[in-house]
């Protein structure tokens, strides 16, 4: 949407909202009050004429009535203004925050959030220092930044760098309460910059581009820690952006070409994210007595697990009237990307990812949807922001979100909040939950690593190396910064790594020389050994490397335990006025998904089928007890076991139907069919074709293997279908028994149609016998 269109839409919405408020504020008078009001107004207009006539009749001056009339008019106007102000105030007190935001959508943080304060004195200081700050930034552009760019483009040069006279401004400041910040001072700044900067750059002496109208908005957090009893009072400072800053700018010249423009924007955002956005940070130690581990490590509040389930009604971007959509999700510098679904406006991704959260009350999840294009820049399909704290509540963990900056489209996201537990006994529960989800992307623990230093590394080709460390746990990889020309590097760097299974996984540290790519040594640390440590942590452990030298690290392991944020009514009602820091004590309880998933469920066996009951297939045996299962209502004509009184005309099919709410999957197991009719003593070559039909998504089809020459075929095959819990009641499952033919179409033997509107009680499995009926669908 262009700025003009956005402005018109905002203006239009404001006008509409204001009109609505005016309608609400106006009250239609009754007939009697209207008549009285009209009479009073008429007398009020005739009174000056009558008064003037009387004064003229008795030969008095007209000056006095004019003065009286003006005084009365002024008094009436003043009374009306006071009355209107009281009326407006009365109406305003009954308006919700949502109603106010409809009228004025863009308010500064110190207005929207009572815990934010204005900082005009800081803005005044910045304004006076801005010329010097701007001059320093120009030197940085012409110095280190230009040098870095020239490593790839030799002739690159910044011709003109001007940041303009308008300085950045601080919109709001928040200082967290002392009792809730754990030996530190935490300050949040809402910063924005909307200056008239002008940056020109060239290559080989020819101007190729220009950056103008640069805009920047971010939330900066400063952490002063630890608090000390001697000067300088605090031991050090941490500075980082909690969320990815909003950056917009215009590119002119050759750099404005769509592909090149996208490349430049991406590189600027990547550079900023890698340096300053959580979990990355800038630290400065003021006293050597302060432990670097305390200052350079961050303590997460928990982990947010996100299930990117599906989207619907997306915009058509391809010439075929379809799109190839994919989604990008990020919290701060953590980013995940789904696969692209070809030619689909209602894609189902079934993608899982997990984000480490420092402050659930200040961080947000950002999602963007794009149309994959093989030859051009990927086209934008919409985006949105989700406040983390708003979706870790039990009733808000499964939602559809309308896409912003798009004509239409929605995305379906599901959330699970995971607390950090120091109790190793919680691991079994986490492993069971991960096993139930059957997804490789989910983890059960969080490993916090502090990489301190290494000693006595070997030299490479008679030169001191430039060592860095590769950190690996499972499939996750992270990399430390490079230390130049040293055999005794000091990194003092903190990392957080998600662990799939700490009982089996190991931490691998590999020291590598940057210039030669020669491995200087490695160590493999079995994470299971942390279970024997106090609080599952170890400090400054010295480990020998495989070749030569030693490495010093500190480790802490925490188990991911499912929970949900439950705020009582009292706390919710006062949430707008109370300070809500990330250390706030909250009451956590297991979510419904987890509590249901951990309750053991036994399959209901059909009567008269005890020890002879066929076992579920190997894929079915892998199903965990966490699956929530449908029970079928007692519909007419459906029995729980093969009827021995009357032989069914077309035979019977035994099925197990279950639904896993955590995985959002319908699981269908086709066990067997009995008493199939045979033509002229020729048993059928039977198989079952399965279709899941819904008005929301396309038909999902699958089929079993073929069992040759059998009237009682046994299949024992399990099929899974991705379908949301809200869409399932509107779906139908059609199972068609067919006989395979070599040269002709397969003969339809019979059909079972299951309407999920007749299913209820999501608590136990359905293992039932269904009588085959004559086919209603020839497909």
TILOFI-97375 format. One record per residue (C-alpha): x, y, z. Coordinates in steps of 0.25 Angstrom, whole numbers. Example, Ala and Ser with C-alpha at 12.3 -4.5 7.8 and 13.67 -1.06 7.14 Angstrom:
<atoms>
49	-18	31
55	-4	29
</atoms>
This chain:
<atoms>
0	0	0
6	14	-4
7	24	7
-4	33	0
-13	21	0
-9	18	15
-12	32	19
-25	32	12
-29	19	19
-25	24	32
-32	37	30
-45	30	25
-45	21	37
-42	33	47
-54	40	41
-63	28	41
-59	26	56
-61	40	60
-75	40	53
-79	27	61
-75	34	74
-83	46	70
-95	37	67
-93	30	81
-91	44	88
-104	50	82
-117	46	88
-130	46	81
-140	55	89
-154	51	92
-166	58	85
-170	66	98
-155	70	101
-154	74	86
-166	83	87
-161	90	99
-148	92	94
-153	98	81
-162	108	89
-150	112	98
-141	114	85
-153	123	79
-154	131	91
-139	133	92
-139	138	78
-151	148	80
-147	153	93
-136	163	88
-147	168	78
-157	170	89
-147	176	98
-142	186	87
-157	190	84
-159	193	99
-147	201	100
-151	209	88
-165	211	93
-161	217	106
-150	226	98
-138	219	105
-124	218	98
-122	205	90
-108	203	96
-112	196	108
-120	185	101
-109	183	92
-99	181	104
-109	172	110
-111	163	98
-96	162	96
-94	158	110
-106	148	110
-100	142	97
-86	140	103
-92	134	116
-100	124	107
-88	120	99
-79	118	111
-90	110	118
-92	101	105
-76	99	105
-76	94	119
-88	85	117
-82	79	104
-69	77	111
-75	70	123
-84	61	113
-71	58	105
-63	54	117
-75	45	122
-75	38	108
-60	37	108
-59	30	121
-68	19	116
-60	17	103
-50	5	103
-36	6	99
-39	0	86
-50	11	83
-39	22	86
-29	15	76
-40	15	65
-40	30	66
-25	32	67
-18	20	63
-4	25	64
-1	30	78
13	31	85
16	20	95
16	29	107
1	31	103
-2	17	100
5	11	112
4	17	126
17	11	130
24	19	119
29	33	122
32	45	113
47	48	111
47	62	106
60	66	114
67	54	107
62	59	93
67	73	96
81	67	100
81	58	87
77	70	79
89	79	84
99	67	82
93	63	68
103	71	60
115	64	67
108	50	66
105	52	52
119	56	49
124	43	56
114	35	47
120	41	35
134	37	38
129	23	41
122	22	28
135	27	20
144	18	29
140	4	34
127	2	26
133	7	13
145	-2	15
136	-14	18
128	-12	5
141	-10	-3
145	-25	1
134	-29	-9
134	-16	-18
147	-10	-20
143	3	-26
132	6	-16
131	19	-10
122	28	-1
122	41	-9
112	49	0
108	46	14
98	55	21
89	51	32
81	64	32
78	74	44
67	65	50
72	56	61
66	43	66
56	44	77
52	36	89
37	34	89
36	27	103
45	22	114
42	11	124
50	7	136
46	-6	143
44	-7	158
56	-10	167
49	-22	173
47	-29	160
60	-27	152
70	-36	160
82	-28	164
81	-19	152
75	-7	146
67	-9	133
62	3	124
55	2	111
55	13	101
45	15	89
54	21	79
50	26	65
58	34	54
51	41	42
61	50	37
64	56	23
77	48	21
84	48	8
94	37	5
101	36	-9
110	25	-13
118	21	-26
126	11	-33
137	13	-42
134	28	-41
120	27	-46
109	30	-36
100	17	-35
91	20	-24
85	29	-14
78	26	0
68	36	4
56	37	14
62	27	24
53	24	35
56	15	47
48	11	59
53	1	70
52	-2	85
65	-1	92
68	-8	105
79	-4	114
83	-14	125
92	-8	136
98	-20	144
102	-24	154
99	-13	165
111	-10	173
115	-3	186
127	5	180
129	14	168
124	13	157
112	7	165
109	-3	153
119	-13	148
115	-12	133
105	-10	123
97	-18	112
90	-11	101
82	-18	90
69	-17	82
58	-26	88
51	-27	74
56	-25	60
56	-10	57
46	-5	46
55	1	35
50	8	22
57	16	12
56	20	-3
67	16	-12
69	24	-25
78	21	-37
83	8	-41
81	3	-27
66	5	-28
65	-7	-38
56	-17	-31
66	-29	-29
77	-20	-25
69	-11	-16
64	-24	-9
78	-29	-7
83	-16	-1
71	-15	9
74	-30	13
88	-27	15
86	-15	24
76	-22	32
85	-35	34
96	-26	38
88	-19	48
82	-32	53
95	-39	55
101	-28	63
90	-22	72
77	-30	72
74	-41	83
80	-50	85
92	-42	80
96	-30	89
107	-20	92
114	-21	105
123	-12	113
130	-16	126
134	-5	135
141	-13	146
150	-25	144
145	-31	157
132	-34	150
130	-47	144
129	-46	129
119	-58	129
110	-50	137
110	-38	128
111	-45	114
100	-56	117
85	-54	116
75	-62	124
63	-66	116
49	-66	122
45	-78	113
43	-83	99
31	-81	90
27	-93	81
20	-88	68
12	-97	59
11	-90	46
-2	-98	41
-8	-92	29
-13	-80	22
-25	-77	14
-31	-67	4
-17	-62	0
-15	-52	-12
-13	-57	-26
1	-53	-31
4	-62	-42
-2	-61	-56
-8	-75	-54
-17	-68	-43
-9	-75	-32
2	-73	-23
14	-81	-17
13	-76	-3
24	-77	8
25	-71	22
36	-65	29
35	-64	45
45	-56	54
46	-52	68
58	-43	69
69	-49	61
64	-63	62
57	-66	48
51	-78	42
45	-80	28
35	-90	23
35	-97	10
28	-91	-2
15	-98	-6
13	-98	-21
1	-92	-28
-8	-91	-15
-16	-80	-9
-20	-88	3
-6	-94	7
-4	-104	18
10	-104	23
10	-112	36
23	-105	40
28	-105	55
39	-95	60
43	-91	74
48	-77	79
56	-74	91
49	-62	98
56	-52	108
44	-44	111
30	-49	107
23	-36	111
32	-27	102
36	-36	90
27	-40	79
26	-50	67
27	-44	53
22	-52	41
23	-49	27
17	-57	15
23	-56	1
20	-62	-13
32	-70	-18
37	-65	-31
48	-73	-38
52	-61	-47
48	-48	-40
48	-43	-26
38	-50	-17
25	-43	-16
19	-39	-3
6	-46	2
4	-39	15
10	-38	29
6	-37	44
11	-36	58
8	-44	70
11	-40	84
17	-52	91
10	-50	105
-4	-49	98
-3	-63	92
3	-71	103
-10	-70	110
-19	-83	110
-30	-78	102
-22	-70	92
-12	-81	87
-19	-85	74
-23	-73	66
-25	-68	52
-18	-55	49
-23	-45	38
-11	-41	29
-7	-27	29
-3	-19	17
-11	-28	8
-24	-28	1
-28	-41	8
-23	-53	14
-21	-60	28
-11	-69	35
-14	-80	45
-3	-81	56
-3	-89	69
6	-86	81
11	-94	93
19	-87	104
30	-95	110
36	-92	124
50	-94	128
51	-105	138
64	-109	147
57	-122	150
63	-134	142
50	-142	145
42	-133	136
50	-139	124
41	-151	122
29	-142	121
36	-134	110
41	-146	103
27	-152	102
21	-139	97
32	-138	86
30	-152	82
15	-150	81
17	-138	72
25	-147	63
33	-135	58
48	-134	57
48	-119	59
43	-119	74
53	-119	85
52	-123	100
63	-115	107
71	-102	106
86	-102	107
93	-89	112
107	-88	108
118	-78	112
130	-79	104
141	-73	112
155	-76	106
165	-86	101
180	-88	104
192	-94	96
186	-95	83
196	-100	72
202	-91	62
198	-92	47
210	-91	37
219	-84	47
208	-73	50
199	-71	61
184	-75	57
172	-67	56
163	-76	64
148	-77	65
139	-88	71
128	-96	63
117	-100	73
108	-112	69
97	-119	76
89	-129	68
86	-121	55
88	-107	61
101	-99	58
106	-86	64
119	-79	62
127	-71	71
135	-58	68
149	-59	62
161	-55	71
173	-51	62
187	-55	64
187	-63	77
189	-76	82
181	-72	95
168	-66	90
158	-60	100
144	-60	94
135	-58	107
123	-60	98
110	-66	102
101	-75	94
87	-82	96
85	-95	88
72	-103	88
74	-118	90
65	-129	84
69	-140	94
79	-137	105
80	-152	109
86	-155	95
91	-142	89
105	-137	91
111	-123	90
122	-122	80
132	-111	80
142	-110	69
153	-99	69
157	-95	55
167	-85	49
160	-75	40
171	-73	30
175	-87	27
162	-94	31
171	-104	39
164	-111	51
172	-107	64
165	-117	73
151	-122	77
144	-127	89
131	-135	90
123	-133	103
112	-143	107
100	-134	112
95	-146	120
106	-143	130
100	-130	134
89	-138	141
99	-142	152
103	-127	154
96	-118	164
85	-110	157
89	-117	144
100	-107	142
116	-106	143
125	-94	144
138	-91	137
141	-106	134
154	-108	127
153	-118	115
165	-124	108
164	-122	92
167	-134	83
180	-129	78
186	-119	87
182	-108	97
170	-107	106
157	-99	106
149	-93	117
134	-93	117
122	-92	126
109	-100	124
94	-99	129
83	-109	125
69	-106	126
57	-115	123
46	-109	114
33	-111	122
19	-108	115
11	-97	122
2	-86	120
0	-72	126
-12	-71	134
-16	-57	139
-27	-56	149
-38	-45	147
-32	-36	157
-18	-35	151
-24	-34	137
-33	-22	141
-21	-15	146
-11	-19	136
-12	-5	129
-7	2	141
3	-8	147
17	-9	143
19	-22	135
34	-26	135
39	-39	129
43	-44	143
28	-43	148
23	-55	156
13	-62	148
4	-74	151
8	-85	141
0	-98	140
0	-109	130
-7	-106	117
-19	-114	113
-12	-120	102
-1	-126	111
-10	-130	122
-19	-138	112
-7	-143	105
0	-149	117
-12	-157	122
-11	-171	117
-22	-176	108
-25	-190	105
-32	-194	92
-46	-199	93
-47	-213	88
-59	-218	80
-67	-229	87
-65	-243	82
-52	-239	77
-43	-241	89
-30	-248	87
-33	-250	72
-33	-235	70
-23	-231	60
-12	-222	65
-10	-209	59
1	-207	49
16	-203	52
12	-189	49
1	-189	58
9	-195	69
18	-183	69
6	-174	72
8	-168	86
-3	-168	97
-3	-153	95
-13	-154	83
-27	-149	86
-37	-158	80
-51	-157	75
-62	-166	80
-74	-168	71
-88	-166	75
-98	-177	74
-103	-176	60
-113	-185	55
-108	-197	46
-94	-196	52
-90	-208	61
-77	-209	70
-74	-224	65
-78	-232	53
-92	-236	53
-94	-251	55
-109	-250	53
-110	-246	39
-99	-246	29
-96	-232	23
-99	-232	8
-86	-225	4
-77	-228	16
-72	-220	28
-59	-211	30
-52	-210	43
-46	-196	46
-39	-188	57
-41	-173	56
-33	-163	65
-30	-148	65
-17	-142	71
-20	-128	75
-5	-125	77
-2	-129	63
-15	-125	57
-16	-138	50
-27	-148	47
-21	-162	48
-29	-174	41
-25	-188	42
-31	-198	33
-30	-212	40
-38	-221	31
-51	-225	23
-59	-237	25
-69	-245	17
-67	-238	4
-76	-244	-7
-69	-252	-18
-74	-254	-32
-74	-268	-38
-65	-273	-27
-54	-262	-31
-50	-255	-18
-47	-240	-21
-33	-234	-21
-38	-224	-10
-32	-210	-6
-38	-198	0
-38	-184	-6
-39	-173	5
-44	-158	3
-45	-147	13
-55	-137	8
-57	-123	13
-62	-110	8
-50	-103	13
-39	-110	6
-37	-119	-6
-40	-134	-5
-29	-142	1
-27	-156	-5
-19	-169	-2
-21	-184	-3
-17	-197	3
-9	-208	-3
-16	-219	-11
-19	-232	-4
-21	-243	-15
-32	-253	-15
-38	-251	-2
-52	-248	3
-46	-245	17
-34	-236	14
-25	-231	25
-18	-217	23
-13	-211	36
-9	-198	30
-10	-184	36
-12	-171	29
-10	-157	34
-17	-144	29
-14	-130	33
-27	-123	37
-30	-113	48
-39	-116	59
-49	-105	55
-50	-111	41
-52	-125	45
-67	-124	48
-69	-120	34
-62	-131	28
-66	-145	23
-57	-158	22
-61	-167	10
-55	-181	10
-58	-189	-3
-55	-204	-4
-51	-207	-18
-46	-219	-26
-34	-217	-35
-35	-220	-49
-23	-221	-59
-29	-215	-72
-42	-209	-67
-46	-199	-56
-46	-205	-42
-60	-210	-38
-66	-203	-26
-71	-213	-15
-76	-204	-5
-74	-191	3
-73	-185	17
-76	-170	19
-73	-164	32
-78	-150	35
-70	-144	47
-82	-135	51
-87	-148	58
-74	-150	66
-72	-144	80
-65	-146	93
-51	-144	89
-45	-154	99
-44	-168	94
-41	-175	81
-52	-181	72
-49	-195	68
-62	-199	61
-68	-208	50
-75	-201	39
-84	-208	29
-81	-206	15
-92	-198	7
-95	-197	-8
-86	-186	-13
-91	-172	-15
-78	-167	-21
-72	-173	-33
-59	-167	-31
</atoms>
